[in-house]
Amino acid sequence: MQKLEVFESVILKWNPKINLVSRSSLENLWSRHIIDSIQVYRSAPIVGHWVDIGSGGGFPGLIVGILAADEAPDTRVTLIESDQRKSVFLRTAARECGIKINVLSERIEKVDAQSANVLSARALADLNTLLTYSTLHLDPEGVALFPKGVTWKKELEEARRHWHFDVEPITSLTEPDAVILKVKGVTRV
């Protein structure tokens, strides 16, 4: 809990400078961002390598790093973020929280294949695009976790036109119309 509170203070300090989360959602930081990210972490199997793509303000990637540091210290956490300012924020937040993570400051498409056991992305792209990224960075036996809002069924329907995959929608604890899509076995149609 202490590390999560430290992370909260770092977000509050940096947000006015580089807009990590919208100002309107900042007042609901715990329910909208932190708890939302905790439930992503809790949806995952025990892992060796967790990769969060488009990490931005550290949701869920830094939250994963904070929780894994205490609960699964052998987990390696990698965050991929192309925005240099946000990458500096992610490294600073990790240092202030006392956790070890790896931040790759490059475009998702340019990073070497990560062979992640778990791949996550929050508010990054539509499901079709996320599945493309999965083929680059997810181990064939791995699982992808993608929080999605109220239009998730439409995204799922569109993605099925281009991809074969197994999916388990997990209802969000913070937003009853939202889900975490737990995706496995991604291959092109």
QUITA-V902665 format. One record per backbone hydrogen bond with DSSP energy under -1.0 kcal/mol. NH is the residue of the N-H (numbers start at 1). CO is the residue of the C=O. E is the energy in kcal/mol with one decimal. If there is no record, write none. Layout:
nh: [NH/NH]
co: [CO/CO]
e: [E/E]
This chain:
nh: [5/6/7/8/9/10/11/12/13/14/15/17/18/19/29/32/33/34/35/37/38/39/40/41/42/44/50/51/52/53/54/55/58/62/63/64/65/66/67/68/69/71/72/75/76/78/79/80/81/87/88/89/90/91/92/93/94/95/96/97/99/102/104/106/110/111/116/117/118/119/120/121/130/131/132/133/134/135/137/138/139/142/143/144/145/146/148/152/155/156/157/158/159/160/161/162/163/164/166/168/170/172/178/179/180/181/182/183/184/187/189]
co: [1/2/3/4/5/6/7/8/9/10/11/14/14/15/26/28/29/29/30/33/34/35/36/37/38/41/76/118/78/120/80/80/55/58/58/60/61/62/63/64/65/67/68/72/48/50/102/52/104/83/84/85/86/87/88/89/90/91/92/93/94/77/79/104/107/107/137/49/49/143/51/145/126/127/128/129/130/131/133/134/116/139/117/183/119/181/179/149/151/152/153/154/155/156/158/159/159/187/184/182/180/178/175/148/170/146/168/144/166/164/162]
e: [-2.1/-2.1/-2.5/-2.2/-2.0/-2.0/-2.6/-2.5/-1.7/-2.5/-2.9/-1.4/-1.8/-2.3/-1.4/-3.2/-1.7/-2.3/-3.6/-1.8/-2.3/-2.2/-1.0/-2.1/-2.5/-1.4/-3.1/-3.0/-2.8/-2.8/-1.5/-1.7/-3.0/-1.3/-1.3/-2.9/-2.3/-2.6/-2.7/-3.1/-1.8/-2.8/-2.0/-2.6/-3.0/-2.8/-3.3/-2.8/-2.4/-2.2/-2.2/-2.1/-2.8/-2.3/-2.5/-3.2/-2.2/-2.3/-2.7/-2.0/-2.5/-2.5/-3.2/-1.4/-1.4/-1.1/-3.3/-2.2/-1.8/-2.0/-2.6/-1.3/-2.3/-2.4/-1.4/-2.1/-1.9/-1.7/-1.9/-2.8/-2.8/-2.6/-2.4/-2.9/-2.9/-2.2/-3.3/-1.7/-2.0/-2.4/-2.3/-2.2/-2.6/-1.9/-1.2/-1.7/-1.9/-3.5/-2.8/-2.1/-2.4/-2.4/-2.1/-2.4/-2.3/-2.7/-2.3/-2.9/-2.4/-2.4/-2.4]
